[in-house]
Amino acid sequence: MNTVSASIKSKEQASRKELLVRFVYAIPLAIVLMVLSVIAGVCTIVQWFHILAFKKRNMMLNEWIVKYLEYDFKVNTYTNLATDERPEIMPE
């Protein structure tokens, strides 16, 4: 099992303009994240049955769920003002 690590960087000074941009930018991020969370939920259920039937993970589903969790982390750190790095609207 791998460990999880996170590196969060932010500037000392924050601007009001950036805060407004962040608020507006969070709307499409939230929409994309909602759609991806539904897909990741379905992948998790399918993965559960796959492990139950074959006693091993499906690596394609596993990678998709991990990518969703990474994107979720990026979006949450940005919208919760923990970092200044703006995530892309559509993940890789």
N, C-alpha and C positions, 0 to 999 in steps of 0.2 A: 504494500500500500504506500502511495506517495504522500508526502506532506504538502501542506498548502502554505504558501507564503505570499505576502502582499507588500508592495512598496507604494506608499502614497506621498506625493510631493505637492506642495502648494506654496504660493507666494505669500509673503507677509502682508502686503497691501492688496486689498480688493477694491474694485471700482463699482460704482452704482450702475454704470452702463453694462458691465459684464454680468451683474446680477439680473438685470432686465433681460439680456440676451439668454442667460441661463434659464430663466423662467419660460420664455417663449420656446426655446430649444427643447425643453423638457416635454413638451406636448407631443411632438412626433416620436420622441424616444419612448414615451409611455405607451403609445399606440403600438409601436413595433414590439416592445417588450411584452405587451399583453398577448399579441398573436404568437410570439415565440414561446411564451410560457404555456399556452395551450398545447402547442406542438411538443414541447419538452415533457409535458405531463403525459401525453399519449405515448411518447417514446419510453418514458419511465414505466408505464403499465405494460407495454409490449416487452420491455427489457425484463421486467419481473417474471412474466410468463416464460420468456426464453430461458432465463436462468432456472426456473422451476422444471422445465421440460428437458433441457440439454446440459444442465449443471455447469454452464459457463456463460460468460457475457458475450453479447454481440458487440464487436468492437465498433462498428459503424454507429450503432445507437449510443454506445458509451461516449464516443468522441463528440457526437451531436449534443448530448446532455452536458458534457464538460464545456463545450464552446458556449452553450446557452448560459451556464453558470458564470463563466468569465465575463460575458457581455453584461449580464445582470449586475455583477460586481462593479464593472466600469461605470454603468449608468447610475447605480446607486451612490457611488462615491462622488460622482459629478453633481447629481441633483441634491445630495445632502451636504454640499459645500465642503467636502473633504479634500477635493483636488481641483486644480484648474485645467487639467487635461480634458478637452472636449472629446467624448467618444463619437465614433461615426454613427450615422443614423442606421444604416444597414450593416450588421456584423458580417464577418468574413464567411 
